[in-house]
Amino acid sequence: MFFEAERQRFFRPVNSSRRELVVACLRTLYERLHGPQADYAHNLTRDSLRELLLPVVREHQSQVSDDAPPDDFNAPEAEDPSQLTALVVRSLLADGWLESFADRQGLVTAFRFSRPGKLFAHAFASLDRPSRSRQRNMRSCRNALESALARGDAYDLVDAYEYAEKVIEDLNEGIDYFQELLRHVMQTATASQQWEEFVEFLRRFQRDFAKQLTADNVTLNRQAIRQNIEKLRHVPEARFERMNAHLNDMAHWLVKDHSGASAYDWVLTRIEDIVDAACDSKQPGFLKAMETYLKRVNGLALQSMMLRSGQTRHAYLAAIQRIAESTEAGQDELLERIGQQIAGAEVRLLDPASFKLRTATQRRKAVTVTLRPRPTWESRRDAAVRRAESEVFSVSNVDLAARLRADLRLFRHPIRLSALPASTAREVISIMQTVEAARSAADKDLVARKLPYRLENEFYSGNDYEISFKE
């Protein structure tokens, strides 16, 4: 159980009257102990802990939640920054966020995060820290499969599986990011407040999303991953047995999770399914979320520009401005005159029943991976037959134009439609498209001249044309 012993009231500090202060202290502690500037050579003693948190407490001391019940954090003694810092440290220790241990080198008591404290503090720090990932999980998956194919090491297969899972996480994180931006756009609905967020989006796009949509694109690497998986499925029997036994020994979670004859085949199938799902559903959803956000911001900016430019042209905006600047008596007089002028206007309202709110289920995007069903052999055969039937009588205008040029150079005189062969269906269709191919040629070097007499055969009747080079 999680809520036992010192973790019985684990979330009490982050639900107190000074929860913003507590979360800021947790972020600062995480950066000191596990962040980019962490000092791993020296442990965090009581004095250094107090010196670290005191500036944070002073900065956030005024942020008190009015809706929180009375507690130790809004007591009178909590007004002193030093006492409030000591209170925060005692609370984090008592509720299981921090733990003390003996520093044998300095012979003092030091402090560190407990395991659950570290995990939750990492979440707070990650929300406030920009992403540092290079978004190369798809390329890493492909490289790990190539390494497994070259070296025959089962560790590379496990790495490829983890990288494939990270691909879904990256795309889901991007979708959630754009949905959060979109919600903020709809809540504030002002261009001035959205400018900073849009600039931050442009920076993140250049830093992360540009690589995710180019070098680490799912579609670009999908074929290479499929080819590597197919080669790994046909490795020699001895290598297969060795890698499968190694997988069962080192990846204990595979023994419980995998289904099928072997863990080796299950890992390869699972990687292929995840990559297909990322390509077919997650990446289109990511692009759609980005497109929706950009459309909303663009519409908001255009609306703001239109309103600003229309203030000098539209009479109703000028009237509103005059009313706002007038006294109470002047407002009544001005509104009465305006009412007399617009008394003959007709106002129509939309029926509220025509608006239907979407349910929470419809708004919520699916988080789980949706796997595309595998097509059967019969369905692939039927699709190939339909494609062949639709393309059997398709004649390219480019090929027709090239054939006309070759015949004109060979015979050294113009060619008439009536002189072309018409023994097969493709030849008849070619005759029907010859004039179109000559007139739409990219080089514009062919000319089709209509003749005064008609072309009559057993297939169709129409005007005869003469094809020649343009002089």
C-alpha positions as CSV (number, residue, x, y, z in Angstrom):
1,M,0.0,0.0,0.0
2,F,1.2,3.5,-0.7
3,F,-0.5,5.4,2.1
4,E,1.1,3.8,5.1
5,A,3.7,4.8,7.7
6,E,5.2,8.2,6.9
7,R,3.3,8.4,3.5
8,Q,-0.1,8.3,5.3
9,R,-0.7,12.0,4.4
10,F,1.8,12.2,1.5
11,F,-0.1,14.9,-0.5
12,R,-0.9,17.2,2.5
13,P,1.9,19.7,1.7
14,V,0.8,20.2,-1.9
15,N,-2.8,20.7,-0.8
16,S,-2.0,23.2,1.9
17,S,-2.7,26.9,2.0
18,R,0.8,27.6,0.6
19,R,0.8,24.9,-2.0
20,E,2.4,27.1,-4.6
21,L,5.3,27.7,-2.2
22,V,5.7,24.0,-1.5
23,V,5.7,23.1,-5.2
24,A,8.3,25.8,-5.9
25,C,10.5,24.4,-3.1
26,L,10.1,20.9,-4.5
27,R,11.2,22.1,-7.9
28,T,14.2,23.8,-6.4
29,L,15.2,20.8,-4.5
30,Y,14.9,18.5,-7.5
31,E,17.1,20.9,-9.6
32,R,19.7,20.9,-6.8
33,L,19.7,17.1,-6.3
34,H,18.9,15.7,-9.8
35,G,18.9,18.6,-12.3
36,P,21.5,19.7,-14.8
37,Q,23.4,21.8,-12.2
38,A,23.2,19.1,-9.5
39,D,26.2,18.9,-7.2
40,Y,26.7,15.2,-6.6
41,A,30.0,15.7,-4.8
42,H,28.4,17.2,-1.7
43,N,25.3,16.0,0.1
44,L,22.5,18.4,1.2
45,T,23.0,19.2,4.9
46,R,20.5,21.0,7.1
47,D,22.2,24.4,6.7
48,S,22.6,24.1,3.0
49,L,18.9,23.0,2.8
50,R,17.8,26.1,4.7
51,E,20.0,28.4,2.5
52,L,18.6,26.8,-0.6
53,L,14.9,27.1,0.3
54,L,15.0,30.5,2.0
55,P,15.1,32.6,-1.2
56,V,12.3,30.5,-2.7
57,V,10.1,31.0,0.5
58,R,10.6,34.7,0.4
59,E,9.6,34.9,-3.3
60,H,6.4,32.9,-2.8
61,Q,5.5,33.9,0.7
62,S,2.7,36.1,-0.3
63,Q,0.9,33.4,-2.4
64,V,-1.7,32.0,0.1
65,S,-4.8,30.1,-1.1
66,D,-7.9,31.6,0.3
67,D,-10.0,28.5,-0.3
68,A,-7.8,26.2,1.8
69,P,-8.8,25.4,5.4
70,P,-6.6,26.7,8.3
71,D,-3.4,24.8,8.8
72,D,0.2,25.2,10.0
73,F,1.2,27.2,6.9
74,N,-1.1,30.1,7.6
75,A,-0.5,30.4,11.3
76,P,0.9,33.7,12.7
77,E,4.4,32.3,13.1
78,A,4.5,31.4,9.4
79,E,4.8,35.1,8.5
80,D,8.6,34.9,9.3
81,P,10.5,33.6,6.3
82,S,13.0,31.7,8.5
83,Q,10.3,30.0,10.5
84,L,8.2,29.3,7.3
85,T,11.3,27.6,5.8
86,A,11.8,25.4,8.8
87,L,8.1,24.6,8.7
88,V,8.3,23.5,5.0
89,V,11.3,21.2,5.8
90,R,9.5,19.6,8.7
91,S,6.4,19.0,6.7
92,L,8.3,17.4,3.8
93,L,10.2,15.2,6.2
94,A,7.1,14.2,8.2
95,D,4.9,13.4,5.2
96,G,7.5,11.3,3.3
97,W,8.8,13.6,0.6
98,L,12.3,13.9,2.1
99,E,14.3,11.5,4.2
100,S,17.5,11.9,6.3
101,F,20.6,9.7,6.2
102,A,24.0,9.7,7.8
103,D,26.8,11.4,5.7
104,R,29.8,9.2,6.7
105,Q,32.2,11.6,5.0
106,G,31.2,14.7,6.8
107,L,29.8,13.0,9.9
108,V,26.6,15.0,9.7
109,T,23.0,14.4,8.9
110,A,22.1,14.9,5.2
111,F,18.8,15.0,3.3
112,R,17.6,13.5,0.1
113,F,14.3,12.7,-1.7
114,S,12.5,9.5,-0.8
115,R,11.7,7.3,-3.8
116,P,8.1,8.5,-4.2
117,G,9.1,12.1,-3.4
118,K,11.7,12.0,-6.2
119,L,9.1,10.7,-8.7
120,F,6.5,13.3,-7.9
121,A,9.1,16.1,-7.7
122,H,10.3,15.0,-11.1
123,A,6.8,15.5,-12.4
124,F,6.6,19.1,-11.0
125,A,10.1,19.9,-12.4
126,S,9.2,18.4,-15.9
127,L,6.1,20.6,-16.2
128,D,8.1,23.7,-15.7
129,R,11.2,22.7,-17.8
130,P,11.3,22.7,-21.6
131,S,11.8,19.4,-23.3
132,R,15.5,18.5,-23.8
133,S,14.8,15.4,-25.9
134,R,16.3,15.3,-29.4
135,Q,13.2,13.4,-30.6
136,R,15.2,10.7,-32.3
137,N,13.4,7.6,-30.9
138,M,12.3,6.4,-34.3
139,R,15.8,6.6,-35.7
140,S,17.1,4.9,-32.5
141,C,14.6,2.1,-33.0
142,R,15.8,1.6,-36.5
143,N,19.5,1.7,-35.5
144,A,18.8,-0.8,-32.6
145,L,17.2,-3.3,-35.0
146,E,20.2,-2.9,-37.4
147,S,22.5,-3.5,-34.5
148,A,20.6,-6.6,-33.4
149,L,20.7,-7.9,-37.0
150,A,24.5,-7.3,-37.2
151,R,25.6,-8.5,-33.8
152,G,22.8,-10.8,-32.7
153,D,22.5,-9.3,-29.3
154,A,19.2,-9.5,-27.4
155,Y,19.8,-6.3,-25.6
156,D,19.5,-4.4,-28.9
157,L,16.0,-5.9,-29.4
158,V,14.9,-4.7,-25.9
159,D,16.3,-1.3,-26.7
160,A,14.4,-1.2,-30.0
161,Y,11.2,-2.1,-28.2
162,E,11.7,0.7,-25.6
163,Y,12.5,3.2,-28.4
164,A,9.3,2.2,-30.2
165,E,7.2,2.8,-27.1
166,K,8.9,6.2,-26.7
167,V,7.7,7.1,-30.2
168,I,4.1,6.8,-29.1
169,E,4.9,8.8,-25.9
170,D,6.5,11.6,-28.0
171,L,3.5,11.9,-30.3
172,N,1.0,11.7,-27.4
173,E,3.0,14.4,-25.6
174,G,2.9,16.6,-28.7
175,I,-0.9,16.1,-29.0
176,D,-1.5,17.0,-25.3
177,Y,0.8,20.0,-25.7
178,F,-1.3,21.4,-28.6
179,Q,-4.6,20.6,-26.9
180,E,-3.4,22.5,-23.8
181,L,-2.4,25.5,-25.9
182,L,-5.8,25.3,-27.7
183,R,-7.7,25.3,-24.4
184,H,-5.7,28.3,-23.2
185,V,-6.5,30.1,-26.4
186,M,-10.2,29.5,-26.0
187,Q,-10.2,30.6,-22.4
188,T,-8.3,33.9,-22.8
189,A,-9.4,34.6,-26.4
190,T,-7.1,37.7,-26.7
191,A,-4.2,38.0,-29.1
192,S,-2.0,39.9,-26.8
193,Q,-1.9,37.2,-24.1
194,Q,-1.3,34.4,-26.7
195,W,1.7,36.0,-28.3
196,E,4.3,34.7,-25.7
197,E,2.9,31.2,-26.0
198,F,3.0,31.3,-29.8
199,V,6.6,32.5,-29.7
200,E,7.4,29.7,-27.3
201,F,5.7,27.3,-29.7
202,L,7.9,28.5,-32.6
203,R,11.0,27.9,-30.5
204,R,9.9,24.5,-29.5
205,F,9.0,23.7,-33.1
206,Q,12.5,24.6,-34.3
207,R,14.1,22.7,-31.4
208,D,12.0,19.5,-31.3
209,F,9.1,19.2,-33.7
210,A,11.1,20.1,-36.8
211,K,13.3,17.0,-36.2
212,Q,10.3,14.9,-35.3
213,L,8.7,15.7,-38.7
214,T,11.8,15.4,-40.8
215,A,14.7,13.1,-39.8
216,D,12.7,11.3,-37.1
217,N,9.5,11.1,-39.2
218,V,7.6,7.8,-38.7
219,T,6.8,7.5,-42.3
220,L,10.4,7.9,-43.5
221,N,11.8,5.2,-41.2
222,R,8.8,2.8,-41.3
223,Q,10.0,0.9,-44.4
224,A,13.5,0.4,-43.0
225,I,12.2,-0.9,-39.7
226,R,9.9,-3.3,-41.5
227,Q,12.8,-4.6,-43.6
228,N,15.0,-5.1,-40.5
229,I,12.2,-6.9,-38.7
230,E,11.6,-9.2,-41.7
231,K,15.3,-10.0,-41.8
232,L,15.4,-10.8,-38.1
233,R,12.5,-13.2,-38.5
234,H,14.6,-15.2,-40.9
235,V,17.8,-15.5,-38.9
236,P,19.5,-18.9,-38.6
237,E,17.9,-21.3,-36.1
238,A,21.0,-21.3,-33.8
239,R,21.0,-17.5,-33.5
240,F,17.2,-17.5,-33.0
241,E,17.5,-20.0,-30.1
242,R,20.3,-18.1,-28.5
243,M,18.6,-14.7,-28.7
244,N,15.3,-16.1,-27.5
245,A,16.9,-17.7,-24.5
246,H,18.8,-14.5,-23.7
247,L,15.5,-12.5,-23.8
248,N,13.8,-14.9,-21.4
249,D,16.8,-14.7,-19.0
250,M,17.3,-10.9,-18.9
251,A,13.8,-9.5,-19.6
252,H,11.6,-11.1,-16.9
253,W,8.7,-8.9,-17.8
254,L,8.6,-10.5,-21.2
255,V,7.9,-13.9,-19.7
256,K,4.6,-12.6,-18.2
257,D,3.6,-10.2,-21.0
258,H,4.4,-12.0,-24.2
259,S,1.9,-14.3,-26.0
260,G,2.8,-16.8,-28.7
261,A,5.4,-19.4,-29.3
262,S,8.5,-17.3,-28.3
263,A,9.4,-14.0,-26.8
264,Y,11.6,-13.2,-29.8
265,D,8.7,-13.3,-32.2
266,W,6.5,-11.4,-29.8
267,V,9.0,-8.5,-29.5
268,L,9.4,-8.2,-33.3
269,T,5.6,-8.3,-33.8
270,R,5.0,-5.8,-31.1
271,I,7.6,-3.3,-32.5
272,E,6.0,-3.6,-35.9
273,D,2.5,-3.0,-34.5
274,I,3.6,0.0,-32.5
275,V,5.3,1.6,-35.5
276,D,2.3,1.0,-37.7
277,A,0.0,2.5,-35.0
278,A,2.3,5.6,-34.7
279,C,2.3,6.0,-38.5
280,D,-1.5,5.4,-39.1
281,S,-3.1,7.1,-36.1
282,K,-0.8,9.0,-33.8
283,Q,1.2,11.1,-36.3
284,P,-1.9,12.2,-38.2
285,G,-3.5,13.1,-34.9
286,F,-0.3,15.1,-34.0
287,L,-0.4,17.0,-37.2
288,K,-4.1,17.6,-36.9
289,A,-3.7,19.0,-33.4
290,M,-0.9,21.3,-34.6
291,E,-3.0,22.5,-37.5
292,T,-6.0,23.2,-35.3
293,Y,-4.0,25.3,-32.9
294,L,-2.4,27.3,-35.7
295,K,-5.8,27.9,-37.3
296,R,-7.2,29.2,-34.0
297,V,-4.3,31.5,-33.4
298,N,-4.4,32.8,-36.9
299,G,-8.1,33.4,-36.7
300,L,-7.7,35.2,-33.4
301,A,-4.9,37.5,-34.8
302,L,-7.0,38.3,-37.9
303,Q,-10.0,39.1,-35.7
304,S,-8.0,41.4,-33.5
305,M,-6.5,43.2,-36.6
306,M,-9.9,43.6,-38.1
307,L,-11.4,45.0,-35.0
308,R,-8.6,47.5,-34.6
309,S,-8.7,48.6,-38.2
310,G,-12.5,48.8,-38.1
311,Q,-12.8,51.1,-35.1
312,T,-12.4,54.1,-37.4
313,R,-14.8,52.9,-40.0
314,H,-17.7,51.2,-38.3
315,A,-20.3,53.5,-36.8
316,Y,-21.4,51.1,-34.1
317,L,-17.9,50.8,-32.6
318,A,-17.7,54.6,-32.6
319,A,-21.0,54.8,-30.9
320,I,-19.9,52.4,-28.2
321,Q,-16.8,54.4,-27.6
322,R,-18.8,57.6,-27.3
323,I,-21.2,56.0,-24.8
324,A,-18.3,54.8,-22.7
325,E,-16.8,58.3,-22.6
326,S,-20.1,60.1,-21.8
327,T,-21.7,60.9,-18.5
328,E,-24.7,59.0,-17.3
329,A,-27.1,61.7,-18.6
330,G,-25.3,61.9,-21.9
331,Q,-25.4,58.1,-22.2
332,D,-29.2,58.1,-21.8
333,E,-29.6,60.8,-24.4
334,L,-27.3,59.2,-26.9
335,L,-28.9,55.7,-26.4
336,E,-32.3,57.2,-27.0
337,R,-31.3,58.8,-30.3
338,I,-29.6,55.6,-31.4
339,G,-32.8,53.6,-30.5
340,Q,-34.9,55.8,-32.6
341,Q,-32.6,55.2,-35.6
342,I,-32.5,51.4,-35.3
343,A,-36.1,50.9,-34.3
344,G,-36.9,49.6,-37.8
345,A,-34.1,47.0,-37.7
346,E,-34.9,43.3,-37.6
347,V,-33.0,41.1,-35.2
348,R,-32.9,37.3,-35.6
349,L,-31.4,35.0,-33.1
350,L,-30.1,31.5,-33.6
351,D,-32.1,28.6,-32.1
352,P,-30.2,27.3,-29.0
353,A,-31.4,23.8,-29.8
354,S,-29.2,23.8,-32.9
355,F,-26.1,23.9,-30.7
356,K,-25.0,20.5,-29.3
357,L,-22.1,20.2,-26.9
358,R,-19.7,17.4,-27.4
359,T,-19.5,14.9,-24.6
360,A,-16.3,14.3,-22.6
361,T,-15.8,11.0,-24.4
362,Q,-15.9,12.6,-27.8
363,R,-13.5,15.4,-26.7
364,R,-11.0,13.0,-25.1
365,K,-8.4,11.6,-27.4
366,A,-7.6,7.9,-27.2
367,V,-4.4,7.3,-25.2
368,T,-4.1,3.6,-25.9
369,V,-2.4,2.4,-29.1
370,T,-5.0,1.5,-31.7
371,L,-3.6,-1.4,-33.9
372,R,-4.7,-1.6,-37.5
373,P,-6.2,-5.1,-38.3
374,R,-3.9,-7.1,-40.6
375,P,-5.4,-7.6,-44.1
376,T,-6.0,-11.1,-45.2
377,W,-4.6,-12.7,-48.4
378,E,-8.0,-12.6,-50.1
379,S,-8.5,-8.9,-49.4
380,R,-5.1,-8.1,-50.8
381,R,-5.8,-10.1,-53.9
382,D,-9.2,-8.4,-54.4
383,A,-7.5,-5.0,-54.0
384,A,-4.9,-5.9,-56.6
385,V,-7.5,-7.1,-59.0
386,R,-9.5,-3.9,-58.6
387,R,-6.4,-1.8,-59.1
388,A,-5.5,-3.7,-62.3
389,E,-9.0,-3.4,-63.7
390,S,-9.0,0.3,-63.1
391,E,-5.5,0.8,-64.8
392,V,-5.8,-1.7,-67.7
393,F,-7.1,1.0,-70.1
394,S,-5.2,3.9,-68.7
395,V,-3.0,5.5,-71.4
396,S,-0.4,8.2,-70.4
397,N,-0.4,11.4,-72.5
398,V,3.3,11.7,-72.0
399,D,3.9,8.3,-73.6
400,L,1.5,9.1,-76.4
401,A,3.4,12.4,-77.1
402,A,6.8,10.6,-77.1
403,R,5.4,8.0,-79.5
404,L,4.1,10.7,-81.9
405,R,7.5,12.4,-81.9
406,A,9.2,9.1,-82.8
407,D,6.8,8.4,-85.6
408,L,7.0,11.9,-87.0
409,R,10.8,11.7,-87.1
410,L,10.7,8.3,-88.7
411,F,8.1,8.9,-91.4
412,R,9.1,12.6,-92.0
413,H,5.5,13.7,-92.7
414,P,2.4,14.5,-90.6
415,I,0.3,11.7,-89.1
416,R,-3.4,11.4,-89.5
417,L,-5.7,9.8,-86.9
418,S,-7.3,7.7,-89.6
419,A,-3.9,6.2,-90.4
420,L,-3.2,5.0,-86.9
421,P,-3.8,1.3,-86.1
422,A,-7.1,0.4,-84.2
423,S,-7.0,-3.3,-83.8
424,T,-7.0,-3.4,-80.0
425,A,-8.9,-1.6,-77.2
426,R,-5.7,0.2,-76.1
427,E,-5.0,1.4,-79.6
428,V,-8.6,2.8,-80.0
429,I,-8.2,4.6,-76.6
430,S,-4.9,5.9,-77.8
431,I,-6.5,7.4,-80.9
432,M,-9.1,9.1,-78.8
433,Q,-6.4,10.7,-76.6
434,T,-4.0,11.6,-79.4
435,V,-5.2,15.1,-79.9
436,E,-5.3,15.8,-76.2
437,A,-1.7,14.4,-75.8
438,A,-0.4,16.6,-78.6
439,R,-2.0,19.8,-77.3
440,S,-1.0,19.2,-73.7
441,A,2.6,18.2,-74.4
442,A,5.1,19.9,-72.0
443,D,7.5,20.9,-74.8
444,K,4.7,22.6,-76.9
445,D,6.4,21.2,-80.1
446,L,3.3,19.4,-81.5
447,V,0.3,20.8,-83.3
448,A,-3.0,19.2,-84.1
449,R,-4.9,20.5,-87.1
450,K,-8.5,19.7,-87.7
451,L,-9.3,18.2,-91.2
452,P,-12.4,19.0,-93.1
453,Y,-13.6,15.4,-93.3
454,R,-14.6,12.9,-90.6
455,L,-13.1,9.7,-89.3
456,E,-15.5,6.7,-89.5
457,N,-14.7,3.2,-88.3
458,E,-16.4,0.4,-86.4
459,F,-15.6,1.8,-83.0
460,Y,-16.5,5.5,-83.2
461,S,-17.2,8.5,-85.5
462,G,-15.5,11.9,-85.2
463,N,-13.4,14.6,-86.8
464,D,-10.1,13.6,-88.3
465,Y,-6.9,15.4,-87.2
466,E,-3.4,15.8,-88.6
467,I,-0.5,15.8,-86.1
468,S,2.8,17.5,-87.0
469,F,5.7,19.4,-85.5
470,K,5.2,23.1,-84.8
471,E,7.0,25.1,-87.4
